């Protein structure tokens, strides 16, 4: 019996019972007297629901999809024929293809309690915010259901003892917040040189499902104290998008990013005299080396046009990009150059242009990042990057009112002096490398 028919029967029986008890009760003798009807609560049973299905007369089995395991192997143990599985696969194709079940994903099966354990529903969660019900009772079909996502404003503050990642997790927040914080202050804060004692405060909107964080909708305001210098970030709408400005209305967005990789470590800095690990001699190293695993995506630090994309001697596979009349960047030792990246192609900031490798003169996987300003190679970590345009003069008064209100809230958030000794251990789905 399908879910809808079960509820219709329950609703009908409830109405019939209430009607019976009402008409059996004695009528009040006076108009201003109301007859009291006592209903035995034991006559009513609230069914136990599982993903909206009553399961009091059934059992639920849960499991995880194993590597190379398909739906036939899972459901064959629950008295479902190959023909029924084939029909389900065909009927579910436009909802969620059963061939896309991922290894490690959890599933649930509502089935009979007898020895056959005939499956009634197979439930699979392709994402934290939705689930698919494959119905096997009566009509075979599939339906995609959305979970209720709650959005709430959250405030957080911490002093960094080891890393931004640990500081956020130690406050019980999601590691998803790390990426957004890094993006907000990517032009002001050198996240490869975080100092012990750096501080941050955040006002953000958190998305949760069943009490578990599934996303960070947006950061509304942020404060970061880096090497003793304070920075504020105020989220403010400009046109159709939200952008970040300091408390004076200046844009926090630079024309170029500080680094071409997320969450790696600097293995060698810009130097006029460095001992070369391969050539075994001292020579100038006019770039910054970022050690990272082979295959790590390399992003262009800004919009521009590809000047070169090829293999050459000690550089290995490399890409060179001209951003404007003043700035040019180069990315060396790639394992491979990204598809479509060739001379003359226009690229956007954060676009993947290649992948970390060890081609050319390299003794391990890393990226050598080179930076030119006005035709001269300079230290990318010391360059003062230009800002984008700020709030228009006609809107600055309105912005200041809004900015002051956000800044006041940030200033009122109590600072946690240092990280707790015991760090939260992220679940597998939350694993994120440290910045």
C-alpha distance (Angstrom), angle and dihedral (degrees) to the residues before:
residue distance angle dihedral
X1 . . .
X2 3.79 . .
X3 3.79 125.0 .
X4 3.81 94.1 -105.7
X5 3.82 93.5 50.9
X6 3.82 92.0 48.9
X7 3.80 91.4 54.0
X8 3.80 92.0 47.0
X9 3.82 90.2 54.5
X10 3.83 92.4 47.5
X11 3.82 92.0 47.5
X12 3.81 91.8 48.2
X13 3.81 93.4 50.0
X14 3.81 91.2 48.2
X15 3.83 92.9 52.2
X16 3.81 91.3 46.2
X17 3.82 92.3 50.8
X18 3.80 94.2 49.0
X19 3.83 91.1 47.2
X20 3.81 91.5 50.5
X21 3.80 93.4 49.9
X22 3.79 92.3 45.8
X23 3.81 96.6 52.1
X24 3.82 92.0 44.6
X25 3.83 91.6 56.6
X26 3.82 118.0 97.3
X27 3.80 115.4 -102.7
X28 3.81 116.7 -115.3
X29 3.81 113.4 -101.9
X30 3.80 93.4 -145.3
X31 3.79 128.0 49.4
X32 3.80 93.9 -128.8
X33 3.80 94.0 52.0
X34 3.78 120.5 90.8
X35 3.78 118.2 -151.4
X36 3.80 113.3 -123.9
X37 3.80 115.6 -137.5
X38 3.78 119.5 -165.4
X39 3.78 114.2 -153.9
X40 3.79 119.5 -164.6
X41 3.82 105.3 -123.6
X42 3.79 90.4 -152.7
X43 3.81 88.6 70.0
X44 3.80 88.8 68.9
X45 3.79 123.3 66.7
X46 3.79 121.9 -167.7
X47 3.79 105.5 -147.2
X48 3.80 121.5 -128.7
X49 3.80 108.2 -113.8
X50 3.79 127.3 -152.3
X51 3.80 113.9 -172.9
X52 3.82 85.0 -20.6
X53 3.81 95.4 -52.0
X54 3.85 121.6 115.4
X55 3.81 107.1 -122.2
X56 3.83 105.0 176.3
X57 3.81 90.5 111.6
X58 3.79 94.4 39.9
X59 3.79 141.6 57.4
X60 3.78 129.2 -125.5
X61 3.79 123.4 -139.5
X62 3.79 120.4 -169.0
X63 3.77 130.1 -165.2
X64 3.79 147.3 147.6
X65 3.77 127.5 -104.7
X66 3.80 109.4 -109.3
X67 3.77 125.1 -143.4
X68 3.83 110.8 -73.8
X69 3.82 90.7 1.3
X70 3.79 116.9 141.3
X71 3.79 134.8 -162.7
X72 3.81 93.2 -100.0
X73 3.79 91.8 59.5
X74 3.82 91.4 48.7
X75 3.80 98.6 46.1
X76 3.80 97.8 38.7
X77 3.81 87.4 77.6
X78 3.81 89.8 58.8
X79 3.82 100.0 58.5
X80 3.81 95.3 -95.4
X81 3.79 115.4 141.3
X82 3.79 124.6 -134.0
X83 3.81 88.3 -115.4
X84 3.81 91.0 56.7
X85 3.81 91.0 47.1
X86 3.81 89.8 50.5
X87 3.82 90.4 50.3
X88 3.81 90.3 48.9
X89 3.80 91.9 50.2
X90 3.81 90.9 51.4
X91 3.81 94.6 45.9
X92 3.80 93.1 45.5
X93 3.79 97.4 47.8
X94 3.84 94.6 99.3
X95 3.82 93.2 43.2
X96 3.80 103.3 43.6
X97 3.78 122.4 -27.7
X98 3.83 109.5 -123.0
X99 3.80 88.5 -144.4
X100 3.81 88.5 70.7
X101 3.80 94.9 68.3
X102 3.80 104.4 134.5
X103 3.78 124.3 -139.1
X104 3.79 110.8 -106.0
X105 3.81 94.1 25.2
X106 3.80 117.1 129.4
X107 3.79 124.2 -121.8
X108 3.82 137.8 -178.9
X109 3.80 131.6 -148.4
X110 3.80 123.3 -160.0
X111 3.81 106.3 -155.4
X112 3.82 144.7 161.1
X113 3.78 120.2 -81.2
X114 3.80 96.5 -129.0
X115 3.79 126.3 95.2
X116 3.83 93.0 -87.5
X117 3.83 92.2 56.6
X118 3.80 91.0 -157.0
X119 3.81 109.9 -158.9
X120 3.80 117.4 -119.7
X121 3.79 100.2 176.5
X122 3.78 134.1 9.3
X123 3.83 112.3 -156.3
X124 3.80 124.4 -164.6
X125 3.83 130.3 176.9
X126 3.82 111.6 -146.0
X127 3.82 90.1 178.5
X128 3.82 138.7 6.4
X129 3.82 91.2 -101.3
X130 3.81 101.6 47.8
X131 3.78 143.0 35.5
X132 3.79 136.5 -164.5
X133 3.81 122.9 -135.9
X134 3.80 115.0 -156.3
X135 3.81 104.2 -162.7
X136 3.81 116.3 -149.5
X137 3.83 99.7 168.5
X138 3.81 115.5 95.1
X139 3.83 103.8 -32.5
X140 3.80 114.7 31.7
X141 3.80 111.4 -133.8
X142 3.81 143.8 127.6
X143 3.79 131.4 -128.6
X144 3.80 132.1 -172.5
X145 3.80 114.8 -136.6
X146 3.81 128.8 -167.0
X147 3.78 121.7 -139.0
X148 3.79 121.0 -135.3
X149 3.79 109.6 -95.6
X150 3.79 115.1 -155.8
X151 3.81 120.8 -157.2
X152 3.79 119.7 -156.1
X153 3.79 134.6 169.7
X154 3.80 113.4 -114.9
X155 3.80 132.4 -173.0
X156 3.77 125.9 -154.5
X157 3.79 137.4 174.8
X158 3.78 133.1 177.4
X159 3.77 145.7 159.6
X160 3.80 113.3 -127.5
X161 3.78 117.2 -120.5
X162 3.81 100.1 167.4
X163 3.83 113.0 -9.9
X164 3.79 142.8 -14.2
X165 3.79 88.9 -112.7
X166 3.81 94.0 56.4
X167 3.80 92.7 42.1
X168 3.81 91.4 55.6
X169 3.81 94.6 45.2
X170 3.80 91.9 46.5
X171 3.80 89.0 59.7
X172 3.80 89.6 55.3
X173 3.81 93.8 -107.6
X174 3.79 127.2 136.9
X175 3.83 120.1 -93.8
X176 3.81 85.1 -130.6
X177 3.80 84.6 79.7
X178 3.81 91.9 63.1
X179 3.80 94.2 69.7
X180 3.79 93.5 48.6
X181 3.80 93.6 48.4
X182 3.80 90.8 49.6
X183 3.81 90.4 50.4
X184 3.82 92.9 50.6
X185 3.81 94.6 54.2
X186 3.82 98.6 27.4
X187 3.82 90.4 121.0
X188 3.82 98.9 43.8
X189 3.80 106.0 35.2
X190 3.80 125.8 58.2
X191 3.80 99.2 -143.0
X192 3.80 90.0 -171.3
X193 3.82 89.3 62.8
X194 3.80 102.4 43.4
X195 3.80 108.9 161.6
X196 3.79 125.0 -141.5
X197 3.79 103.7 -103.9
X198 3.81 96.5 34.7
X199 3.81 109.4 138.7
X200 3.77 138.8 -155.6
X201 3.80 140.4 -175.7
X202 3.78 127.2 -164.5
X203 3.79 141.1 -167.1
X204 3.79 109.1 -168.1
X205 3.79 143.3 155.6
X206 3.79 113.1 -116.8
X207 3.81 125.3 -159.0
X208 3.80 116.8 -146.4
X209 3.80 136.0 -179.6
X210 3.80 118.2 -164.0
X211 3.80 88.9 -13.1
X212 3.81 94.5 -54.0
X213 3.80 122.6 113.3
X214 3.80 112.3 -114.4
X215 3.79 100.9 166.8
X216 3.79 149.9 -9.2
X217 3.79 107.8 -117.1
X218 3.79 95.9 -167.0
X219 3.79 146.0 -35.2
X220 3.82 109.2 -116.2
X221 3.78 97.6 -173.7
X222 3.79 138.7 -6.0
X223 3.78 142.1 -175.0
X224 3.80 125.5 -161.5
X225 3.78 126.8 -177.8
X226 3.82 108.0 -160.8
X227 3.81 120.6 -178.5
X228 3.80 88.3 -19.5
X229 3.80 94.7 -52.2
X230 3.84 116.8 116.4
X231 3.80 123.6 -138.6
X232 3.80 127.8 -174.2
X233 3.80 125.9 -160.8
X234 3.80 120.3 -162.9
X235 3.80 118.1 -171.4
X236 3.81 107.6 -138.6
X237 3.82 131.0 168.2
X238 3.79 116.4 -113.8
X239 3.77 109.7 -177.7
X240 3.78 109.2 -46.5
X241 3.80 98.0 -19.2
X242 3.80 138.6 64.6
X243 3.79 117.1 -119.3
X244 3.79 135.9 177.1
X245 3.81 127.3 -113.3
X246 3.78 136.4 170.7
X247 3.79 119.7 -110.1
X248 3.82 90.2 -87.9
X249 3.80 94.6 54.5
X250 3.80 98.1 -102.1
X251 3.79 115.5 141.1
X252 3.79 117.2 -107.4
X253 3.79 89.6 -155.0
X254 3.76 114.6 100.5
X255 3.75 123.7 -162.6
X256 3.83 89.1 -115.2
X257 3.81 135.1 37.2
X258 3.78 120.6 -120.1
X259 3.82 94.6 -126.0
X260 3.82 137.1 17.8
X261 3.83 94.8 -140.5
X262 3.78 136.0 56.6
X263 3.79 119.0 -129.7
X264 3.78 105.1 -10.1
X265 3.79 130.0 123.9
X266 3.77 131.2 -109.0
X267 3.81 107.2 -114.6
X268 3.79 97.8 176.1
X269 3.80 133.4 12.3
X270 3.77 135.4 -147.8
X271 3.82 107.9 -72.7
X272 3.79 138.9 164.0
X273 3.81 89.5 -146.7
X274 3.79 120.6 31.2
X275 3.82 130.8 151.7
X276 3.82 105.2 -113.8
X277 3.86 109.5 -132.3
X278 3.82 93.4 -148.2
X279 3.82 104.0 33.4
X280 3.84 91.4 40.0
X281 3.81 94.9 -139.2
X282 3.79 138.9 97.7
X283 3.78 116.6 -95.6
X284 3.79 140.3 143.1
X285 3.80 116.7 -74.2
X286 3.80 105.0 -159.3
X287 3.78 97.1 -175.9
X288 3.79 146.2 52.2
X289 3.81 119.2 -102.6
X290 3.81 118.6 -144.9
X291 3.80 114.2 -165.7
X292 3.81 111.8 -145.0
X293 3.82 138.4 146.0
X294 3.80 118.9 -79.4
X295 3.79 109.8 -90.0
X296 3.82 96.5 29.1
X297 3.84 107.4 146.5
X298 3.81 115.5 -108.0
X299 3.80 115.5 -148.1
X300 3.77 127.6 -157.3
X301 3.80 110.4 -114.5
X302 3.79 92.9 -136.6
X303 3.78 148.9 -2.3
X304 3.77 113.6 -69.2
X305 3.78 150.7 115.7
X306 3.81 124.7 -77.7
X307 3.80 110.7 -115.6
X308 3.82 98.0 177.7
X309 3.80 135.9 7.1
X310 3.79 114.2 170.9
X311 3.80 148.7 92.9
X312 3.80 118.5 -79.4
X313 3.82 131.7 167.2
X314 3.79 115.1 -82.2
X315 3.82 92.4 2.4
X316 3.79 93.3 63.5
X317 3.79 112.7 -167.2
X318 3.80 107.2 -5.4
X319 3.80 143.8 164.2
X320 3.80 126.8 -150.1
X321 3.82 121.1 -162.6
X322 3.81 131.6 -168.3
X323 3.82 109.7 -149.0
X324 3.81 100.2 179.2
X325 3.80 140.0 -38.5
X326 3.81 90.6 -62.7
X327 3.80 107.9 36.5
X328 3.82 135.3 56.9
X329 3.82 128.4 166.0
X330 3.81 134.3 -165.9
X331 3.83 131.6 -160.5
X332 3.83 118.3 -158.3
X333 3.85 141.8 -168.8
X334 3.82 96.0 27.1
X335 3.79 118.7 173.3
X336 3.78 84.8 -139.6
X337 3.80 139.8 -14.6
X338 3.80 115.9 -112.2
X339 3.80 118.3 -101.6
X340 3.79 113.6 -88.6
X341 3.81 95.3 18.7
X342 3.79 107.6 128.6
X343 3.84 137.7 130.9
X344 3.80 113.2 -61.0
X345 3.82 95.8 22.6
X346 3.81 116.8 128.9
X347 3.81 115.8 -130.6
X348 3.80 133.2 -165.2
X349 3.78 127.8 -134.2
X350 3.85 111.3 -84.5
X351 3.82 91.8 16.7
X352 3.81 113.1 144.2
X353 3.80 108.2 -113.2
X354 3.80 100.0 169.4
X355 3.79 147.1 -27.4
X356 3.79 133.5 -95.4
X357 3.79 115.4 -96.8
X358 3.80 143.5 140.2
X359 3.81 104.1 -109.3
X360 3.80 119.5 143.9
X361 3.80 120.1 13.2
X362 3.81 99.0 -8.4
X363 3.78 131.9 123.8
X364 3.81 95.3 -160.1
X365 3.82 142.9 4.8
X366 3.80 111.4 -64.1
X367 3.77 143.4 121.3
X368 3.79 121.5 -114.0
X369 3.82 106.1 -153.0
X370 3.80 117.8 -162.1
X371 3.79 127.4 -169.2
X372 3.81 131.6 -162.4
X373 3.80 125.7 -165.3
X374 3.78 117.1 -172.9
X375 3.81 90.1 -15.5
X376 3.82 95.5 -52.3
X377 3.80 125.4 106.8
X378 3.79 110.8 -119.3
X379 3.80 139.4 174.3
X380 3.83 105.3 -83.5
X381 3.81 90.9 -154.8
X382 3.81 92.6 58.8
X383 3.77 101.0 41.4
X384 3.83 117.0 113.9
X385 3.78 101.9 -130.7
X386 3.83 120.1 -146.7
X387 3.81 122.4 -112.2
X388 3.79 129.6 -122.6
X389 3.81 120.8 -122.8
X390 3.80 118.0 -66.5
X391 3.81 134.4 -147.7
X392 3.79 114.0 -39.0
X393 3.82 114.5 -104.9
X394 3.81 90.5 -119.2
X395 3.83 90.9 59.7
X396 3.79 100.8 37.5
X397 3.83 95.6 96.9
X398 3.81 92.1 53.5
X399 3.80 90.4 44.0
X400 3.81 92.2 52.1
X401 3.81 91.6 55.9
X402 3.80 90.4 50.9
X403 3.80 93.1 42.2
X404 3.81 93.1 51.6
X405 3.80 91.2 52.2
X406 3.82 92.5 52.0
X407 3.81 92.2 42.9
X408 3.82 90.9 51.9
X409 3.80 90.4 54.2
X410 3.80 91.8 48.3
X411 3.80 91.7 49.1
X412 3.81 90.4 51.0
X413 3.81 94.8 55.3
X414 3.79 109.7 105.7
X415 3.77 113.1 -119.2
X416 3.81 120.0 -127.0
X417 3.79 102.6 -137.0
X418 3.78 98.4 -145.9
X419 3.77 142.1 -6.9
X420 3.83 118.6 -86.3
X421 3.80 115.3 -106.2
X422 3.80 93.3 -119.3
X423 3.80 111.0 65.5
X424 3.78 121.8 -154.8
X425 3.79 111.7 -105.7
X426 3.84 109.0 -133.0
X427 3.77 120.9 -132.3
X428 3.79 118.7 -114.7
X429 3.78 91.8 -98.2
X430 3.83 89.5 54.5
X431 3.81 98.3 49.9
X432 3.79 109.5 136.8
X433 3.82 130.4 165.1
X434 3.81 117.8 -113.1
X435 3.78 121.3 -104.8
